[in-house]
Amino acid sequence: MVARLTACSLVLAAGLLSGCSLTTLGDDDCTSNADCRAAFGFGATCGASGLCLPPSPPPRCARTFPRDLFARPRNYGDDLALGVIVNTRVVENAIELAVKQVNDLGGIDGREVAAVFCNNEPDPERDDATEQEATATLGRYLAGVLDAPAILGPSTSSQAESLYAAVAPLGTLMISHSATSSALTRLDADTGLLWRTCPPDSEQGAAIAADLGARRVARVAVIVEDGSYGVGLADEFSEAFGGDATPFPFAPGNETERDAQAMTVAGRAAEFDEVLFISSTASDSREFLRYAASIPALVEMRFFLTDAAVTSPEFLDDALVEPLFPRLRGSRRPPATGPIYEQFVAAYRARFMERADITQYPYVPYAYDATWLVFAGAVWSAAEVGAVRGSGLAEGLTHLSATGSTVPAFDLLPGSWEALSAELAAGRDVDVRGASGELDFDATTGETSGPVEIWRVGGAPGAPAIIVDRVIVP
């Protein structure tokens, strides 16, 4: 297609626009978004009229890397687009760090990488969409309009289900750093387009049951968020638990219903030895504990929280929750450690100069690893398929956990990238290790595995801390 700009857009391109408005980028016929990107740059689309239109990102996708991605689309017309749907700035930063690092090394197959960050949180001032609805809409934009071959995120299992339904038909790969529901394994039994760097909840449910059994807890009230993560984990726990587990479900984000279920449990406190609280968000767990601390019948009960409760450290600083600390336990994946993680943390701090202690955010290294895994899959796809597509990315990911004494092992870090990408471009299997730990994907399920820590709150007076009681290995 030969690009022929209108007079108004020529003026705009020269930076002299004053009295004309731009409705199309040109009068060329187009049949695909790719036609328009080739002529006019990143984010240009082919409109219903058959004319190219300028980038029009939704308000929920305000952050990009590079920062001027939509403001100067001609500079990035050949960039490989990655979509990102997460709501935590430290996670976004980890992904941006990886993108910056790979671009400094020459990008993927001669193309630099661009990232579009989108937020799916409920925002009544912007629209009336739920998190799940916003996730699906954003996924269709990233995959269908920007032609992103991969989307990083989302954060929760229910959101992941919504995103998968929206983008799997478009052939887009998605890889989450923190969606742990076992239902996702069954959901993607056929396409291979749904991946995650975090292990599934089947191991956490069994670990919780093992800890309660070891402490002779026989009767448990399960106050559970009604969603993929909550119900899935509750089912995994109940299946492994030898005692009685009574569910008290509440709708996601419905604090009135959540507190009403807590009050029901308070009224039946004599029937239970412990309360297991399951929610997909740390803030929900903290608000539940605040409410429980205000109810006399609940203050004397024992509580068990799941991994989502400690994705950020705020509840340890909450004076309203402090009365419950002596009776509080929980489960989580062990925090990342080791030289790869330390190099990631050092690079993160050097780039962002953040005051936040990212070592307190356990899923941040999983997001960093997920980004590098996409890069590795993209190299494989470019070499084996001739283009970076979701199906090629998915195939590439199956070649990153090979075993055997002759298989080369690589760290997912900039210093290993040249050698790693050369192996993949040659069609050879490798074994990769990440900042989050070993990334050994099961050949059948596509899932990783790892130990679960059982923790309690300890530490000196006025300085509460998470203390690991035991480690349960699957």
Order of alpha helices (4+ residues) and beta strands (2+ residues): alpha-alpha-beta-beta-beta-beta-alpha-beta-alpha-beta-alpha-beta-alpha-beta-alpha-beta-alpha-beta-alpha-beta-alpha-alpha-beta-beta-alpha-alpha-alpha-beta-alpha-beta-beta-beta-beta
